[in-house]
Amino acid sequence: MTTNSLNTGISFSGNKIFVATSNQLLQDKVAVTLSVCEFDFDINKKLAIKGNDPLIAQVVSELSRYINPHTAIHLSVAIDPALFLTTVIPADHATLSSEELESIIHDEFGRITGEKQSAYIYEWIPLASSKVLILWVPSVVINFLQILATQLQKKLAIVDFEPLAIMNLMNERQISPAEGLFHLVVNSSDSGFTFMGYTDRDVLFYQHFIDYPQDDIPYFLLNALRENQLSVKSLDTLFWYGKFSQQVLSNLMSSLNTQPVNLFEKLKILYHRHQESPAFFLESALAAISVSYRTEN
């Protein structure tokens, strides 16, 4: 049986970089080799924003243990929420053409960033309540990722905001709530935690909280539901991924009266750990997996 390497995906969390290399098996299954690199500094704070040259060399050296020029030619990245900002703007997207909506978003984003608009990269998604969520990141982050890919002898193919990467993977696996209900996806990492809610047709909300302890998740999640006028009774499934303590999962079950479901296990991903990789929570590599499944020609 031959394997055809598709893509290498990476994601950041605190002092860790997770690596997922996907391989096509028999043209209908995808297996992933998972590994993690650990450093004595925070990737986001010391490297992605500042572009510290000696640290880049150290990162490339470590990543080269798991990523080599002879595997996938593409490198794709899921951007850690600690690296980007979010803005919600009013926009009746249901009645606007794509050109009209794009123009409104461009103008609103220009007002947010002022004359520095060109210094940022942004994506947007419509929300259910006649609003638009803008996710934006300094272009210096993209420049760093380009340098990283070049030094690893890869083509930087996809750079995606983590919540969008996770949604793309769930949509690909056809994980959607029953009509009239909604899913919640909760992530906890070394950087903080995130919430995302969506129905079978719409994204309801997205929020992230940087440098907060995961013990705060139940409180802020209930707040998010109230702010978005969502009833726990309409919740189909609460999915989680990342690094969670059993106590927090128990608190979530008590707060929302539902059993949290491990998204990594739900996706039934075929995987194996790289034999040289140190131990890590498999659920923490899901963002890297989500971009490793996609590639550009």
C-alpha positions as CSV (number, residue, x, y, z in Angstrom):
1,M,0.0,0.0,0.0
2,T,1.4,3.4,-1.0
3,T,0.8,6.6,0.9
4,N,0.5,10.1,-0.7
5,S,1.5,12.9,1.7
6,L,-1.1,15.6,1.6
7,N,-0.1,18.4,4.0
8,T,1.7,19.3,7.2
9,G,-0.3,21.4,9.7
10,I,1.0,23.2,12.7
11,S,-0.6,25.2,15.6
12,F,0.8,27.1,18.6
13,S,-0.1,27.0,22.2
14,G,2.1,28.7,24.8
15,N,5.5,27.2,24.6
16,K,4.4,24.3,22.3
17,I,4.1,23.8,18.6
18,F,1.9,20.9,17.5
19,V,2.6,19.2,14.2
20,A,0.2,17.0,12.2
21,T,1.3,15.4,8.9
22,S,-1.6,13.9,7.0
23,N,-1.3,10.9,4.6
24,Q,-4.0,9.6,2.2
25,L,-4.7,5.9,2.6
26,L,-6.5,4.0,0.0
27,Q,-8.0,7.3,-1.3
28,D,-10.8,7.4,1.3
29,K,-9.1,7.5,4.7
30,V,-6.7,10.0,6.2
31,A,-4.1,9.1,8.8
32,V,-2.1,11.7,10.8
33,T,1.3,11.5,12.4
34,L,1.2,13.7,15.5
35,S,4.1,15.3,17.4
36,V,4.9,18.3,19.6
37,C,7.9,20.6,20.0
38,E,8.4,22.3,23.4
39,F,10.4,25.4,24.1
40,D,11.5,27.4,27.1
41,F,9.7,30.5,25.8
42,D,6.1,31.5,24.7
43,I,5.9,31.1,20.9
44,N,3.4,34.0,20.5
45,K,5.0,36.5,22.8
46,K,8.6,36.0,22.0
47,L,8.6,34.9,18.4
48,A,5.5,35.3,16.2
49,I,5.1,39.0,16.9
50,K,8.7,40.0,17.3
51,G,10.4,37.7,14.9
52,N,13.4,37.0,17.0
53,D,16.0,35.6,14.6
54,P,17.9,33.3,17.1
55,L,14.6,31.9,18.3
56,I,13.4,31.2,14.7
57,A,16.6,29.2,14.1
58,Q,15.8,27.2,17.3
59,V,12.2,26.6,16.2
60,V,13.2,25.5,12.7
61,S,15.8,23.1,14.2
62,E,13.2,21.5,16.5
63,L,10.5,21.3,13.8
64,S,12.9,19.7,11.4
65,R,12.9,16.6,13.6
66,Y,9.3,16.0,12.5
67,I,9.0,18.0,9.2
68,N,11.4,17.3,6.4
69,P,11.7,18.3,2.8
70,H,10.7,14.9,1.5
71,T,7.2,14.7,3.0
72,A,4.5,17.2,2.1
73,I,5.4,20.3,0.1
74,H,2.7,22.4,1.9
75,L,2.8,23.9,5.4
76,S,-0.5,25.1,6.8
77,V,-1.1,26.9,10.0
78,A,-4.0,27.4,12.4
79,I,-3.4,30.7,14.2
80,D,-3.6,30.6,18.0
81,P,-6.4,32.9,19.3
82,A,-3.7,34.6,21.4
83,L,-2.4,36.1,18.2
84,F,-5.5,37.7,16.8
85,L,-8.3,40.1,17.7
86,T,-12.0,40.0,17.1
87,T,-14.6,42.6,16.2
88,V,-18.3,42.3,15.7
89,I,-20.0,44.9,13.5
90,P,-23.7,45.4,12.5
91,A,-24.5,44.4,9.0
92,D,-27.7,43.0,7.5
93,H,-25.8,40.5,5.4
94,A,-28.9,38.6,4.4
95,T,-30.2,41.5,2.2
96,L,-26.8,42.6,0.9
97,S,-24.9,41.4,-2.2
98,S,-21.5,40.0,-1.6
99,E,-19.9,43.1,-3.1
100,E,-22.0,45.4,-0.8
101,L,-21.2,43.4,2.2
102,E,-17.5,43.3,1.4
103,S,-17.5,47.1,1.0
104,I,-19.2,47.6,4.4
105,I,-16.7,45.3,6.1
106,H,-13.7,47.0,4.5
107,D,-14.9,50.4,5.5
108,E,-15.7,49.4,9.1
109,F,-12.4,47.6,9.4
110,G,-10.7,50.7,8.1
111,R,-12.3,52.8,10.9
112,I,-11.2,50.3,13.5
113,T,-7.5,50.2,12.4
114,G,-7.3,53.8,11.0
115,E,-4.3,54.4,8.7
116,K,-2.7,51.1,9.8
117,Q,-5.3,48.9,8.0
118,S,-2.6,47.5,5.6
119,A,-0.7,46.2,8.7
120,Y,-3.4,43.6,9.3
121,I,-4.8,40.5,7.7
122,Y,-8.5,39.8,8.3
123,E,-11.3,37.3,7.6
124,W,-14.9,37.6,8.4
125,I,-18.0,35.4,8.9
126,P,-21.7,36.4,9.1
127,L,-23.4,35.8,12.4
128,A,-27.1,34.9,12.8
129,S,-28.1,38.2,14.3
130,S,-27.5,40.6,11.4
131,K,-23.9,41.0,12.5
132,V,-20.5,40.1,11.1
133,L,-17.5,38.7,13.1
134,I,-14.1,40.0,11.9
135,L,-11.0,38.0,12.9
136,W,-7.8,40.0,12.4
137,V,-4.1,39.5,13.0
138,P,-1.0,41.7,12.4
139,S,0.6,41.0,9.0
140,V,3.9,40.6,10.9
141,V,2.5,37.2,12.0
142,I,2.0,36.1,8.4
143,N,5.5,37.3,7.6
144,F,6.9,35.2,10.4
145,L,5.0,32.1,9.1
146,Q,6.3,32.7,5.6
147,I,9.9,32.8,6.9
148,L,9.2,29.6,8.9
149,A,7.8,27.8,5.9
150,T,10.7,28.9,3.7
151,Q,13.3,27.7,6.2
152,L,11.6,24.4,6.4
153,Q,11.6,24.2,2.6
154,K,7.8,24.3,2.4
155,K,5.2,26.3,0.6
156,L,3.0,28.2,3.0
157,A,-0.4,27.1,1.6
158,I,-3.1,27.9,4.2
159,V,-3.2,30.2,7.1
160,D,-6.5,30.0,9.0
161,F,-7.9,31.3,12.2
162,E,-8.3,28.4,14.6
163,P,-12.1,28.6,15.0
164,L,-12.6,28.7,11.2
165,A,-10.1,25.7,10.8
166,I,-12.1,23.7,13.4
167,M,-15.4,24.6,11.8
168,N,-14.1,23.5,8.4
169,L,-13.0,20.2,9.7
170,M,-16.4,19.6,11.5
171,N,-18.2,20.6,8.3
172,E,-16.1,18.2,6.3
173,R,-17.0,15.4,8.7
174,Q,-20.7,16.5,8.5
175,I,-21.0,17.2,12.2
176,S,-24.0,19.6,12.5
177,P,-26.7,20.0,15.1
178,A,-30.3,18.9,14.6
179,E,-32.6,21.6,13.1
180,G,-33.6,24.2,15.7
181,L,-30.7,23.3,18.0
182,F,-27.1,24.4,18.3
183,H,-23.6,23.0,19.0
184,L,-21.1,24.6,21.3
185,V,-17.4,24.0,20.7
186,V,-15.1,24.9,23.7
187,N,-11.3,24.9,23.6
188,S,-8.8,25.2,26.4
189,S,-5.1,25.7,25.8
190,D,-2.0,27.2,27.5
191,S,-3.1,30.5,25.9
192,G,-6.6,30.7,27.3
193,F,-10.0,29.4,26.1
194,T,-12.5,29.9,23.3
195,F,-16.2,29.4,22.7
196,M,-18.0,28.9,19.4
197,G,-21.7,28.3,18.9
198,Y,-23.5,27.4,15.6
199,T,-26.6,25.9,14.2
200,D,-27.0,23.8,11.0
201,R,-27.1,27.1,9.1
202,D,-25.5,29.9,11.0
203,V,-22.6,30.8,13.3
204,L,-24.1,32.2,16.4
205,F,-21.1,33.6,18.2
206,Y,-17.4,33.3,18.9
207,Q,-15.5,34.6,21.9
208,H,-12.0,34.0,23.2
209,F,-10.4,34.8,26.6
210,I,-6.6,35.0,26.7
211,D,-4.6,34.3,29.9
212,Y,-7.6,33.2,31.9
213,P,-7.6,30.0,33.9
214,Q,-9.8,27.2,32.6
215,D,-11.7,27.2,35.9
216,D,-13.4,30.3,34.6
217,I,-14.9,28.5,31.6
218,P,-18.3,27.6,33.0
219,Y,-19.0,31.1,34.3
220,F,-18.0,32.9,31.0
221,L,-19.8,30.3,28.9
222,L,-23.1,30.8,30.7
223,N,-22.5,34.5,30.3
224,A,-22.0,34.1,26.5
225,L,-25.2,32.1,26.2
226,R,-27.2,34.8,28.1
227,E,-25.6,37.6,26.0
228,N,-26.6,35.8,22.8
229,Q,-30.1,34.9,24.1
230,L,-29.5,31.2,23.8
231,S,-31.2,28.6,26.0
232,V,-29.4,25.6,27.3
233,K,-32.5,23.6,26.4
234,S,-31.7,24.3,22.7
235,L,-28.1,22.9,23.1
236,D,-27.6,19.8,21.0
237,T,-24.0,18.9,21.9
238,L,-21.2,20.5,23.9
239,F,-17.9,19.6,22.2
240,W,-14.5,20.2,23.8
241,Y,-10.9,19.9,22.6
242,G,-7.6,20.9,24.0
243,K,-6.3,20.4,27.5
244,F,-9.1,20.1,30.1
245,S,-9.1,19.0,33.7
246,Q,-11.7,16.5,34.8
247,Q,-13.0,19.0,37.4
248,V,-13.7,21.6,34.7
249,L,-15.5,19.0,32.5
250,S,-17.6,18.0,35.5
251,N,-18.4,21.7,36.2
252,L,-19.5,22.1,32.6
253,M,-21.7,19.1,32.8
254,S,-23.3,20.5,36.0
255,S,-23.7,24.0,34.6
256,L,-25.2,23.0,31.3
257,N,-26.9,19.8,32.3
258,T,-25.2,17.9,29.4
259,Q,-22.2,15.6,29.0
260,P,-19.3,17.3,27.3
261,V,-18.2,15.3,24.2
262,N,-14.5,14.9,23.2
263,L,-14.4,16.4,19.7
264,F,-11.1,14.6,18.9
265,E,-12.8,11.2,19.6
266,K,-16.0,12.2,17.8
267,L,-14.0,12.9,14.6
268,K,-12.6,9.3,14.7
269,I,-9.2,10.4,13.4
270,L,-6.7,7.8,12.4
271,Y,-3.5,8.8,14.0
272,H,-0.2,7.7,15.5
273,R,2.3,9.6,17.6
274,H,5.8,10.3,16.2
275,Q,8.0,7.9,18.1
276,E,10.5,10.7,19.0
277,S,7.8,13.1,20.2
278,P,7.4,13.8,23.9
279,A,4.0,13.0,25.5
280,F,1.1,15.4,25.0
281,F,-2.7,15.6,25.1
282,L,-3.9,14.4,21.7
283,E,-6.9,16.8,21.9
284,S,-4.4,19.7,21.9
285,A,-3.3,18.8,18.4
286,L,-6.7,19.2,16.8
287,A,-6.1,22.7,15.4
288,A,-3.0,21.4,13.6
289,I,-5.0,18.4,12.3
290,S,-7.7,20.7,11.0
291,V,-5.4,22.5,8.6
292,S,-3.4,19.4,7.7
293,Y,-6.5,17.9,6.1
294,R,-6.7,20.7,3.5
295,T,-4.2,21.8,0.9
296,E,-3.9,24.0,-2.2
297,N,-2.6,22.8,-5.5
